[in-house]
């Protein structure tokens, strides 16, 4: 089985299924909540013990999709790993199967400029179903990106990727998630320049606001403590930051949402 019935956050947003093409993610972001899910996230002990050091692709993903795809499905790819992580070569096969048997909605969540390799396939899929890309941009500070997600693309390249996706007709939403230490006002301004759509934001997962389920890994907390960035894990600071971003976006005429409300924009079928 390659498609999983959704639950929790993703189901609340309106997705019926999720597609996770790999187990483990070589981006290995320090804050990633997935390893904290352990077996509940379909992981094996080696995955959460060595998170980010390797990945195991589901080589039969296309064959399984061929059996499981149905016209009414609303699919999120992927809640557990980045589908365009380093070394990925599987997505073209996945996209071809989706083109052959289009679901109602297909959403790709990524932070990788590698998605641009598949522009022609994405355009073909967009002609057959509602396709959206949700592109994660977490900070506009190079030092912060080096500390928390050193294997991910630099800020300028991510902005360029969002602009290129729009230029080629791929509906793309920027997700400011998780919000790492940044110049929030400048970040918002840059994002609105490259993306005409509403903005989705979420702060880092913390136990104070998320008492159950997956949460930020301890390694990110250690990094924050060493750099005197602990306030970014404080609930009141996070709430004020999100409120400020919402106010600025609204003044600029942009829709702004967090959590399931924001992700519900991704799940809606275009009329």
C-alpha positions, 0 to 999 in steps of 0.5 A: 500500500502506498496511499494511506487514509489521513487522520488528525491535522491533514484529515481536518484540512480536507485530505483523504489520503497521503502519499509518502514515497520514502522512509526517512529523509536525508534533509535531516532538519534538526527540528523535524517532528517526524522522528518523534512519531516513531512507529506511529509514523511508520518508522523503524528504530534505525530511522529515528535513531539515524534520522537524516543519515539515509533514506529508503525509497519505495521503489514499487510506488508507481505499481502500487499507485496504479492499483490504488488511485481513484478519481475522488481522492485528495492526496497530500505528498508528503506528511513524513518526508520531503518528496524531493529530498537529495538523491530522489529519482522516484517522483517522475514515475509517481507523476506519470501514474497520476497523469494516467489516473488523476485524483481530484487533488494532488498537493506536493509539500517540499522545500527543494528546488529539485522539483523544477526538474519535473516541470513538464510532468507537473504541467501535464498533471495540472491539466488533468486535476487540481495540482498545488505545490506547498513550498516551505520557506523557514527563514531569510537568515543564512546563519539560521538555515546553516544551523537548523537545516544545513542540507536544504537550499539557501533562501534566495534559491527557494524564492527563485523556485517559487517564482519559477513554478508560478511562471510555468503555471504551477499554483504554488503556496508558500508555507512559512513553516516552521518559522525559524529565527528570521527578519519576519517583516523582510521575509513576508515582503520577499514571499509576497513578491514571488507568490500571488497566493495566500500565505500559510504559516506555523511556528515550531511545534512545542509541548506548551501548545501541542500537548500530544503527538509529534513535536520538535526534536531536542537537537533543535532546542539545544541549538536554540539554547546555544544561540540565545534563540529560545524565545522562538520556542516560547508560546507567547512569542510565537503567538505574537509573531504569527499575529504580526505576520497576519496583520501585515499580510492582511494590510497588503491584501493577502489571505493568511492562515495557520494550521488546518485552515491554511492547509485546507486551501491546498485541499480544495478542488478547483471548479 
